[in-house]
Amino acid sequence: MATQRLGIIMHGVTGRMGMNQHLIRSIVAIRNQGGVTLSNGDKVMPDPILIGRNAEKIEQLARAHKIERWGTDLDKALANPDDTVFFDAGTTQMRPQLLAKALRAGKHVYCEKPIATNLNEAVEIARLAQEAGEKKGLKHGAVQDKLFLPGLRKLDMLRRAGFFGRILSLRLEFGYWVFEGDLQPIQRPSWNYRAEEGGGMILDMMCHWRYVLDNLFGEVKSITCLGATHIPQRWDENGKPYQATADDAAYAIAELTGFDGEPIVAQLNMSWATRVRRDDLVTFHVDGTHGSAVAGLQECRAQSRVTTPRPVWNPDVKQTMNFFDQWQEVPDSQLYDNGFKIQWEAFIRHVVENAPYKWTLPEGAKGVQLVEAALQSWKERRWVDVPALKV
C-alpha cells in the first residue's frame, strides 16, 4: 500500500468556517487518520500550505496544528508546481478572481459558497473551470456541506424508500438570535451584516437551500421572497456601533418539480433575529401522502400515515396531546462523519483517481442564481421564475 502526497494551497482559513470546518475538522482530521483511502487501497496524504494576509495569525494557526508550511504570498504559492490544489474560504467578493488565477496557474480548485456575489461572475468562473477541465483535466468543486448532515441523510433515506408517498410540501425553519453586540458579545462576524462586504441572509443561505432542494426534493422552478433588516444597528468586534446594510432575515416560498414530476411547495424561513423553540437551529418538515418527517442537523423523526393521530380542534379546553411525542425517531444506521470532511475526501479522490463527483462550480452557480432570483423578487415584489441554468 503506497501513500502519495497532495499539496493543497489553503487560502482564507483564519476565519471561523475556514479554520474550524475546513482546516481543523477536515484536512487536519484527514492527516490524523492517515490520509484518504483510494479505491485500490493506496493512501493520499494532504500537505497543506496556509496562505493569508496576517502572517502572525497564519503562523500561529499552522504551528497549533503541526502544519509545516505557511505564508502571505499567494502568487508564489500558485507558482509552486508541487501544490496542485487551491482552496478558498476568503471573502466572496474576491473568490471569482482568485479561482480564475488558480485555474490559469494550472490548479484544481475547491471553494466555499457562494462562489460569487452575482450570477454573471458565477457563470463566468464556472465556464472557465469547465473549459480548464476539458483542456487541462483540472477538477473543480464547491462546498455543499448540508447534504452530508446526518439529519438530511436520514430524510433522504426516507424519500428513497418511498416513505412519503407523493411529497406535497416542505417547510424549512432556520435561524437563531445573533446578539447585537451591545449587551452580549457577537457570535457572528460583523461583515455578515454589511452588504458592501458580502453580507446578507439571502446571499449566505439561499445558496445552501438551492442544493438541498435540488438534491433531496426536486428542481426549483420559481420563487417569491421578502427580505428584511430587522436589527438596523449592531456593534462590531471592537464594540463600535454601525448601521446594518444587509438583510438579516428572509421569508420565501418556492415552487419545485419533484423527481416524479409532482408539484411541491417549499416554505423557506430564515432569520438571525429569532429565538429558537424547535428541535434544532434548522429543521426541515416534509409532508407527503403516506407520511411526514422532521429533520434537524443530526436527528430525524417520522410519522407514517397509519400512525397519524386524530387531533380535535376545541379552543375551549386545554390541549391534552403532546404532539412531539407522536413521532418515531429514525435511528442512526451508520457512523456519520463531519460533512465538510466527507466532501473533502470525495474531492481528493476526484482529483487523484477521477472518482465521480457532482458538486462542481456549475452547481455552485445554481445557488447564486437562486440568490439573484430571491433578491429580484424582494425588490420587485413578485414571483420570479428560475430557468435551467446554462453553463
N, C-alpha and C positions, 0 to 999 in steps of 0.2 A: 504494500500500500504506500503510494507516494503522496507527498504533500507539496503543493505548489503555492507560491506567493502571489498575492493580488494587491498591487499598490493602489490605494484609494486616496484621492485628494478630498478632504472633508472641509468645506467652507461654511462658515456661519454656525459653528457648533457651540459657541459660548452662550447662545440664547437658550431659553428654557426647553423648548421642544428639541432643538438640535442636540443639546447636551444630554438631556435625560433619556429621550427615546431613541435617538439615532446613534449617539456615541456610546453611552453607558449601557443601555439595555439592549442594544443591537450589536454594534461592532465589538465592543469590549466583551460582551457576553459570548459572542461567537468565538472570539480569540480564546476565552477562558474554557470553552467546551472543546477546544482542539480544532476549530475550523468548521467549514461546511463540507458535508459528505456528498460526493458526486455519485452518479449512477453506477460507476464502475468500482466504487469503494474508495477511490482516492479522496484526498482532502484538499481544500483551498483555505489558506490562512490569510485573512485580510491584514495588510500592513498599511495603516493609515498615516497620513501626514495632515496635521491640523493647521489650517490657514485662516488667519483673521487679522483685523486691523490693530487690535490691542495685544502687543507682544507679551506683556506681563500676564494677562489673563490666559492667553493661549498656552504659555509655558506652564503656568500653574495647573491648568486642566490636563495637559499632557503628562506632567510628572505625577499627578494624582492617580492616573490610570495606567501608568507604566508604558506610555507611548513615547517612543524614542525620537520622533520627528515632529517638528512644528516650525512655523514661520509666518511672515507677513507678506511675502512676495508671491502673489498668485501667478504672475506671468512666469516666474522661474519654476514654480511647481508644475505648471502646464507644459513647460518645455522639457520636463524630465520624461523620457520615453519609458522608464521603468514603472511609472504610475499611470495606469491605463483607464481608471475610472474617476470621474469627477462627480462629487455630490454637493448640492447646495441647499442650505437651510437658512440663508440670509434673508435680506429684505425682498419682498415680492417685486418692487419696482426694478431692482437690479437683475432679477432672475433671468429674463429672456436674453439679455446681453451676455451674462455670464455663461449660460448654457450654449449660446451661439459661439462664444470664444472657445469654450471647451471642445465643442464639436469640430470646429475648424482646426483645433490642435490635435485632432485625432483621438479624442477621449470618448469612451462610453459615458452617458450622463444619466444621473438619477437625482430627483429633486423633491422637495416638499411641495405642497399645494398652497395656494393656487400657482399655476405655472406662469401666470402673468396677471396684470391688473385689468387688462381689456382683451376682448376676443381677437382683435386684429393681431396683436402681438402673440397671443396664444397659438393661433393658427399658423402664423409665420414661423415660430420656433418649432412647432410640431412638424411642419412641412420640411424644414431644414433637417430635423432629426430623421425623418423618413428618407430623405434623399441621402443623408450620410449613411443610413443603414443599407440602402440599396447599392451605393457606390463603394463604400468602405467597410461594410459589415459592422458598423457601430450600433450598439444597443442603447435603448433609452427607456426610461420609466419614470412614473410619477407616483408619489405616495398615495395609497388608498387603504389606509390602515383600518378603517371601521369595518371593512369586510371580514377581518380576521378576529373581531371581538367574539368571545365565547357566546354571548347572548345572541348575536346576529347569526352566528354559525348554527346554533340550535334552531333559530327561527327559520333559517334556510332549509335545514333538515326537515322540519315540519312541512314546509312548502313542497319540497321534492318528494316527500312521502304521500302527498295528496291530502294531508290532514285538513286543510282549509276548505276543500271543495273548490268552489269558484270564489276567488277573492273579490270582495266588494269594496273595501276601503282600508286605509291605514291612517293612523294619527301619530305623528311624531311630536314629542314634547321634549325640548332641550333647554337647559339653562340653569342658572343659579344666580344668587346675588353677588355681584362683584363690588367690593367695597369702594366707596368714592375716594377714600384716602384722607379724609379729614379726621374721622374718629378712629378708624381701624386701618392698618396698612393694606395697600392694594395687593391683590393676588394675581393680577394680570398686568402686563406691561402697559404703560400709558399710551404707547403708539397705537394700541388696538382701538383707541377712541379718537384718533386723528385721521381723517380721510386723506389728508395730504401725505401721510406716512404709510398708507396702505391699510389702514384700519377699517373696521366696519363688520357688523354681524353678517350681512349678506355676502360680502366678498370672502369672509373667513369660512363660513359654514355651508353656504349653498353648494360649494364645490364638493363637500362631503356628501351631502344629500343626493347629489346627482348620481354619483357612482353607486350609492346604496340603492337608490330606486331602480336604476338601470339593471343592476346585477341581481337583485333579490325579488323585484316585483314586476317590472316592465318598463317599456320605453316612455320617457316623458314627452308628452305631446304639446302641452300648453301650461301656462301658469298665470296666476294673479297674485300680487304681493303688495303688502303695505309695510313699509319700514317706519322706524321711529327712533328718535333720540330722546329717551325718557329722562336721562340724567344729563342735563346740559352743562354742568360744571363738575369737574373732577380734580383730584390732586395727584401730581406726578410722583416719581420716585424720590424726589428731593423735598416733598411736601409743598410744592408750589402749585397754586390753583391754575387751571387752564380751561378753556372752553372746548367741550367735546364737539367735534365737527363730523363724526361718523355715527352711523346708526348703531344702537346697542340692542335693538330688538327687531324682529320681522315676523310677520304673520302671513302665511301663504297657503294657497290651495293649488294643487297641480292635478292635471288630468293625465292618466297613464293608459297605455295599452298593454295589458298583461301578456304573458308568454303564449297564451292560447287565444289571444285576440279580445279578451274581455276588458270592458272599461273599468278602471279603478280610480277612485278618488283619494288623493293624498292630502291630508292637512299637515302643515309644517309650522309649528310654533316654536320660536327660539328667542331667548331673552337673557341678557346679563343683568336684568332688573326684576327678577322674580325670586321668590323664596320657595324652596322645594318642599312639596308634600306629595311625593310619588315614590315609586320603588327605587329610582336611581336618578342620576343627573340627566340622563337621556333615556327615554322609553319609546318603544315602537309598538303600538297597539294595532294588531291586524285582525280584521273581521272577515269571515268567509261563511259560505252557506252551511258548511259542515263543522266549523269550529273557529275559535278565536285564540289569539296568543298575545302575550305582552312580554317583550324582551327588553332588558337593560344591558348594561355593559357586560355583565357576567352571567346573569340568570335569565331564564325564560320560563314563563308559566302559561299553561294552556287550559282551555275549557272546550270540550267537544260538544257536538250537537245533542248527544243523548244525556250529557251530564249538566246541561244548562238549566239553572233553576228558574222558578216561575215567581218573580217578584210581583207584588201588588202595589199599585200606587194608592197610597192613603196618607195625605198630608196631616191628618188629624191624630195619628198615633206615631210613636217613636219607632224608627226602623229596627226590626229585630234581626235582619240578616246581616252577617258580616261578609260583604261581597269579596273581600280579599282572601277569605278562607275557602272560597269555592273554586279555586284554580289549582291545578296539579302542576308541580314543578317538573320541568324536563331535566332529567339527570345528566350529570357530566358523563359522557360516554368515552371520553379520552382526556389526556392532559392537554391543556390549552397554553401554548407558549405566548410570549409577547407578540402582538400583531405586527409591530414595526419590524421586529427581528425576523418573523416568518417571511415578510415580504423582502427584506434584505437578503435572506438566504435564497429566495426564489430568483431575485435579480442576479445574484452572484452566479448561480447555476446557469442562468440565461446567458451571461457574459462568457463563462468559461466553457460550457458544453452545449450551448444553444438550446437549453431546455425551454419548453413552451412558456410564454409569458405574455399576458394580455393587458397589463396595467401600464400602457405606454403613454407618451406625451399626447397623442391624439385623444386618448381617453381623458387625460388631464384637461385638454382644451374643451371637452364637453362640459366640464364643471364650470369653466369660465363663461361658456355660452349660457348656462342657466343663471349665472350671476347677472349677466347683462340683461337677460330677459326679465328677471325679477326687478332689477333697477329700473328698466324701462316701464314695466307695469306700474311700479310705485309712482314714477314721475308722471305718467300719462293717465293713471287711474283707470286701467283697463286690463283685459286678458291679453296675453301675448303668446303667440304660437312659438313652439320650439322645433324647428325643422331638423331633419337629419343633417349632421354637420359633415361637410366635405373637406377632408384634409389631404 
